[in-house]
């Protein structure tokens, strides 16, 4: 018995095929279709006249007339071999064959898929995953490390870019200054030193532009002295301006 609890009914086909049947045969044929749905081989009923009579709750004479009428009108395929009668509904049998064939094809496809998966020991990585892994490995190798109070694994490409951006300073000297600064400020250490050093180089170039060779030569005293002189000059200028203002005020009051 199949799992499907119902089958499609084609009213137009049934009415067209059974109009030539007697009323009693039409009723018997409708019952036989239902029994065919649950038969061992769907769409096919096989048995003796006595068995058919018991199945349809009729006499042997009535079932003989029904089977004979179905055979003559070709509403069903009927064969009689040594008293064993076989009645076949063509549509139901063909649909069942197609259903079994489809199920078999699906099962073969699934089995082939499982076998292919089990036979593969290692799944080769795709080109995308391979390139992604290579890129991650490259980034990991080029990451700047700060160990033993020194910067390690600085990429050559980054060194060249610093030299282009900051042509007025000595890159190696600035790296040593950055190491010294981190040594004095351990709480400022971070995980990404690429950005830290790049910002350091940009700021060093700006100081070179602002203070000239004193910064490039590491002459911090010269820079501080220049700042002090500028500050002193500003104070002196303010004092002179204030004195001149006081003199002008006195002259105005005297007149």
Residue pairs with C-beta under 8 A, 6 or more apart in sequence:
1 38
2 37
2 38
2 42
2 96
7 37
7 92
10 91
13 91
17 75
18 25
18 26
18 29
18 75
20 73
20 75
21 29
21 69
21 70
21 73
21 75
22 69
24 62
24 65
24 66
25 65
25 66
25 69
25 70
28 56
28 58
28 62
28 63
28 66
29 66
29 70
29 75
29 76
31 55
31 56
32 45
32 56
32 76
32 87
32 89
33 89
33 92
35 45
35 55
36 42
36 43
36 44
36 45
36 87
36 89
36 92
37 92
39 45
41 93
41 96
42 92
42 93
42 96
43 88
43 89
43 90
43 91
43 92
43 93
43 94
43 95
43 96
44 86
44 87
44 88
44 89
44 93
45 52
45 55
45 86
45 87
45 88
46 84
46 85
46 86
46 87
47 55
47 84
47 85
48 83
48 84
48 85
49 60
49 63
49 64
49 67
49 83
49 85
50 60
52 63
52 67
52 85
53 59
53 60
53 62
53 63
56 63
56 66
58 66
67 78
67 80
67 85
67 87
70 76
70 78
70 87
71 78
76 87
76 88
76 89
76 90
77 86
77 87
77 88
77 90
78 85
78 86
78 87
78 88
79 85
79 86
80 86
125 133
141 153
142 153
142 155
143 153
143 194
144 151
144 152
144 153
144 154
144 155
144 158
144 193
144 194
144 197
145 151
145 152
145 153
145 193
146 152
146 179
146 182
146 189
146 193
149 179
149 182
149 183
150 179
151 175
151 178
151 179
151 193
151 197
154 175
154 197
158 194
158 197
158 198
159 171
162 171
162 197
162 198
162 201
163 171
165 201
165 202
165 205
166 174
166 201
166 202
166 204
166 205
166 208
167 205
168 205
168 208
168 209
168 216
169 201
169 204
169 205
169 208
169 215
169 216
170 216
171 201
173 218
174 200
174 201
174 204
175 197
177 200
177 204
178 196
178 197
178 200
181 188
182 188
182 189
190 196
204 215
207 215
208 215
208 216
211 222
211 223
211 226
213 219
214 220
214 222
214 223
214 226
215 223
